[in-house]
Amino acid sequence: MSSSRQLRIVFAVHCGAGHVKGSLSLARRLRDRGHRVTYLGLAPARPLVERNGFEFVPFAADILSETAYQPAAAPAAPWWRRRLAAERLFRSFLARCSNGDLDQLLQSCRPDLVICDTLIWYIGLRSLSLGIPTVSLSASLHGPPNDRVPPGLSPRIPRTSGWGRIQVRLDWLRLRWHFFFTKTLASHLAGEFRHPTRMHFLTGEFKRLARRSGIDCRENHTYWIGITGPHLMLPEIMLCPRSFEFPQALVRDRRYVGGKVDLGRVEDTSLLERLDPKKPLVYCSLGSDARFYPHSGHFFRTVVAAARLRSDWQWVLSVGSQQEADRYPETGSKLLVTAWAPQIAILQRAAAMVTHGGLNSILECVHFGVPMVVVPGLRDQPGNMARAVYHGIAAGAPMKDLKPDHLVHLIDRTMHSPEIRRALLLMRDAIAAENGLDAAIDLVESSASQVCETTA
């Protein structure tokens, strides 16, 4: 079913750059079909959203600025003072989620439908409480526990044997213990994740807000626990093609968005003028969240050392906007170190990419036929690496133990592998055949139209 009238659609997207970028193709297609599209969320997402031509409505902008990923206490202050400042900010934010501020902001947009990122469940809960049709938007390939596919934290490639299923069950059990010690206890004891941009792991806060919102809160009935925390069980748009998933994965009430590479993304391409077009281009990046990875510094130093081993390659190292690029010295003209790189433009010239395994980066490499070396950081990235290796489009290696000579070997092998290039072509053709955007648009329009018809 398609909508015959203009719909007011609100995208509530997590402020991470990868989440915003992944949503843009769908948002543009909906806008092209005559719908009004507005983004709502935390202020750090605002510059990227507005740079791509969409209206942005900030939530809790008075306590969280466009750059405020951390509380305002001075870095030199004692740890307990920083902890108290962080808790005050977090409590103030929680109050805005339940005292009517968020409801008023949602209602001001007069949405016919909210498309809500699974990481910002607080907006999804309040949207449901207000009776607004809500669809989930997921930027990670993860689903409810089952014995066929391991959780995204695991780099395991599943097997169909009985022993393979036992291994997968053990992986899920380890995930629950890992979640308890590194998320639940860390939150209570050290205040970890008690910040608006990272609170998605906090199951306790999810349950409390669900109760205040009048939402039934039963695990595996109305929500499930995954690698990113509680996940509302709603119709879902997955920002990933079905072709990239393991074939054993169960397909629930979910639409996989296949051709989501955003070629219209606005980028500053002046960096390209500094590259040597005669050398094979090796692009290395850990994405926009590199500061959260415990071994990102080791990785960057490894790339610098690897560039010295292969001066016949042109290297570009993107260290992320929160890192200091001058900490990792350029080695003449063969290595350029930058806080940010125009990834779409670079991949059109790259011979290989070394990536953290974010879905956006993997799918962009597939689109441009760029062989990959995947060195996962956190969250779903080990699982993404397992899928990329399973489909034959990449080589994988742990970030922690990566050595310069081994990195050079992996890049050289993938760069010159005809098998990987054939697999990339097959994957690109399979993704193009999925027509995933149209299926997602049908879900959005039908979900909103059914309610409109009921209330008309």
N, C-alpha and C positions, 0 to 999 in steps of 0.2 A: 504494500500500500504506500502511495506517495502523498505528500501534502499538496493540496490545491491552493493554499494560502501562505502568506509570509508568516513564518514562525520566529519567535524571539528565543534564541538559543544561547544559553550561558555555558561557556567552558570554564569549569573550575579546575585549574591545573596547578600541580605542584610547581614551586618556583625554580626547580632545577632546570638548567638550560635544555637538557635532553628531553625532559617532559614537554616543555613548550614547543621545541622544534618538532617533536613527534606528532603533535596535534595540528600543526599548521596546514598540512595538505587537506585533512578532513574539514577544517574550519574554512579554508578557501573554497572548497567544493560546495559546502553548504551556503556560503555567501553568494557564490556564482548562481546558485539555484534560487536566489531571491530572498533567502532568510537573513534576518538580522543576527549577527554573531557578536557577542560581547564576552570578554574574558574577565574573570573575577578571581582574586587570590591575593597572595602576599606580595608586598611591594617589590622585592628583588626581581620578580618576573616582568615588571612593567616595561623597562627599556626594550627588551627583546620583543615583547608583544606589540608595542607601539611602533617599533622600527619596521615591523612587518605589516603595518596598516590596520591593526585592530584596536578597538576601544578597550581600555583596561579600567576596571573598578577595583581599587585597592581595599583590602580588609585589614583593620588594625594598623593603619599607616601611621598613627600617632605614636605607636610603640615599636614599630619595625620599619626602618627606612629601606631604601632600595639597595643599600650595601650592608645592612645590619644583620649579618649572619650570626653574630655573637653579641652577648649583653654589653651594656655600655660601661661597665666598670673598667677602670684603668688596668692595662695589662700588668703593671707593676704592683697592683694591689695584692694583699694576702689572698690565698686561695679561698679562705672562708668568706671574704668580702665579695670576691667574684662569684662564689656559689650563691650567696644571698641575693646579689644583683640578678643573677640568672633566674633564681626562683621567683623573685618579684615580677620580672618580665613575664615569666611563664604563667604565673597565677593571674596576672592581668589579662593575658591572652585568653586563658580558659574562661574567664568571666565574660569576655566579649562573645564567646561562642554560645553561651547559654542565657545571657541577660537580655537578649533582644537585639543587640547590635548587628549580629550576623543575619538574623531574620529580616531586619529592616533593610539591610543592604541587598539581600536576595530579592525581596519584594519590590525594591526600587527598580530593579531590572525588568520586572514584570515578565518573567520567563515562562514560555510554554513548555520548556524542557531544560533540565540541567544535565550536562555531561560532566561527571565528576571523577577526577583522578582518584584512584584507589588509595593513594597515600594521604589525601586530605579528607578522610572519612568524616571529619567534623562538619564539613559543608554538605556531604551527602546525607548525614543524619538529620541536619536541620532542614534540608530541602524536602526529605521524605515527611518530616513532621509537619511541614507547611502544606503538604498535599501536592507538591510539584513533581511531575513525572521525572524520574532520575535514571540515568544510564551510567554504568561504570566505564571508566577509561583507564586501561592498564598499559604502562610502558614496560612491563616486565613479563617474561614468559613464565608464569607460575600458576599453579592451580591447587585445588584441594588435595590432601594426601590420598595417594593410591599406590598400589604395589607394582605399577608399570613404569612410572617415570619418577626419578629421584627429585628432590627439591633443588631449587636453583643454586643453593650453596654448594652442591656436590658437583664435582667435575666428572662423575661417573657416566659412561655411556651404557644405558640399560640393556640387559640381555633377557630373552624370553624364557630362559630355563628356570626351573624351580629355585636353584641357588641364586640366580639373578634377581628373582623377586624377593628373596630373603634379604639380599644385600640392599635392595631399594627400601624395604621396610625398616632396616637398620638405619639407613640414611635419614629417614623421616624421624625415627626415634632420636637420633643424634641432633637433628634440627631442633626438636622440642627442648632438649637439655641445653643446647647451645643458646637458644632463645632465652631460657630461664636465667642462665648465669650471666650472659653478656648483655641482655636487654633488661629483663625484669629486675634482677638484683642490682645491676649497674645503675638503673634508674633510681631505685630506692636508696642505695648506699652512697653513690657518688653524684647523683643528679644528671647522669648521662641521658641524652635524648630529651631532656626537659627543656626544649626550645621549640618555638613554632615551626621551624623548618625541618625538624627531625623527630617530631612527636608521634609519627605514624606507628612506631613500635609499641606504644604504651597501651596495652590491652585494658588495663584498669581504667584509664581515662576514657577509652572508647566505651566501655560498659557503663560508666557513670553518665556520660553524655547521652548514650542510647536510652537509659532509663528516664532521664529528664525529658527526652524527646518523645517518649511514649512508644519507642520502637522495641518490638520483641527481640530479645537478645539471647539466642541459643546457638551455641557452637555447632557447626555443621547443619544447621537448619536455616538460620538467617545470616550467619557469618562463618568464616573459617579462618584459621591461623596459617599464614604462609611466611615466606622469608622476610617480608616487609611489615609483618604485623597483622592485625585484624583486617579482614577483607569482606565487605558487604556482598551478599549473594544477590546480585541484580543482573539484568541483561547487560552484557559487557561487550565493549569494543576493545580488541586487543591490537595494540600498535605494533603488530608483527604479522608477517604472512604465515599461513598455515603450513606452507612448504618447508619452512625453517624448523618447525617443531618435530620432535620425535614422532614416528608413525604410531607408537603405542599410546600417545597422549589421548585422553578422553576429551571429546569435543562437547562442551556443555552449551548453555544458552549464551553463545559467544560468537562474535563476528571478527574474523581476522582481517586486518587492513593490510593488504599486500603491497601495492605500489605507493608507499607513503614517502618516498624520498622527495624532499622539498627542493626542487631545482630553482624555485623562485626566491629562495632565502637571500636576504640582503647581506652581502659580505664586502669587506674592504680587501681588495685583491692587490694592494700595492706591494705586498710581500713578494709576489711572483716576479717582480722586476729584479729581485736580488738573486734569483736562482740561475744556475748554470744549465741551460737547456740541453747541453751535450752529455750530461751525466745522468744515469738512472736515478730517479728521485725516490728516496726512502723517507716516508712520513711517519713520525712517531708521536703518539698522543695518548694520554690517559683521560681525556675528556675534561669536563668542567668541574668535576668533584675530586680531582687528584689529591687535594689536601687531606681528604678523609682516609686515603689508603696508607696503611702503616709502612709500606715499602716503596712509596713513590719516589723518595729521595734516592734510594738505591737504584731504582730503574733509570732515573734521569742521569745519574753518574755513569751507569752502564752504557747508556746510549752515547754519551760523550766519549767514553773510552772506545766503544765500537767504531765510532766515526774516525778515530785515529787509525784504526786497522784497515779501513777501506776508504782511502782518499779518492778512489775512482767513482764513488757514489756521492750524489748530492743529498745531504741529510737535512731534514727540518724537524726540530723538536719543539713541540708545544707543551709548556709546563703548567698552563692554567692560569687564570686571572688572579688567583690567590697566592701564587708562588712568585718568588723573585727571580726573574729570568737571568739576572746578572750573576746569580749563584752558580750557574752552569755555563762555563765559558764557551763561546764559539771557537771552533778550531779552523781559523782562516775562512775561506770561502766555501768549504765543503760542508760545514754545519752551521745552520742558522737556528738560534734559540729565541723563542718568542713566547709571550704570555698567552697569545691567542693567534690562531691561524685560520685562514679562509678554507675550511675543509672541503667544501664542494669543489672549489676551484682547484685546490691542490690534487684531489683524487683524480681529476681529469687528466693529470700529467704523471701521477705516481706509478712507479713500477712495483711497489710493495708498501704495505702499512703495518706498523707495529701498534696494536691497539689494546685497550683494557677490556674489550669485549662488550661494550655498550651496544644495545640493539641498533641505535641510529648509525653508529660507525660501521657495524657489520653490514647492514643493509645498503648503506651508501657504497661500501666497497663492492658488494655484489652488483649493484647497479652499474658501476663503472668498470667491473671486471678486474679489480685490484686484489691480488693475492695478499693474505694476511698472516701475521704471527700474532696470536692472541695470548696476552699475559694478564689474566684476570686480577682485579683488585678485590672488590667486595660484592655483596648482595647477590644478584642473579648472574653475575659475570662468569663464575666457574661453569654454571649450567649453559650459558651461551657459548662458551668455549667448547664444551662437550658436543653441542649440536653442530657447531661449525666444523669440528674435526670429524664427526660422524658423517656429515654430508660431503666431506672431502674438499672444502673450500678454504681451509686454513690449517696451520700447524699451531700447536699449543705448548706453553711452558709456564711454570710457576714464576711469579714476579720475584718472590723472596730470594731464590737461589740463582737468578739469571746472571750469567757471566758474559763479558763482551765477546769472547770468541764463539761461544755457543749461540749468542744472538746473531752474530754475523753468519754463522752456518745456517741457522733457521731462515734468515732472510734470503740468503743465496739460494737455498733449496726451494723455497716457495716461489721466489721470483722467476725461476727457470723451470718450474714444474708444468709440463703440458697437462698432466692429470688435474691439477688444481684449476688451471684456466678452463678446461672443459667443464669441470664441476661448477665453476662460477657461471658459465654460460647456461648450463642446464638449470641452475637455481634461478637465474634471472628470468628465463623463459617460463619456469613454473610459477614464479611470483606474478608475472605479467598475465598469466592465464587465470589467475584466481579472481580478478575483478573485485578485490576486497573492499575498495572504497564505496562501490555501488551498494554492496551488501550492508555496509555500515550506515550509509545514508538512508537506505530503506528502513533500518532499525530505528534510526533517529526520527524520521518523519512519521512512521507508523506509531511509535510510542507516544509522540505528542498529539497526533491526529485522533487517536482513539479517545484520549481524555477530552479533547476539544469537542468531539462528537457527543460524548456522554454529558458534558456540561452545557451544550448548546441549547 
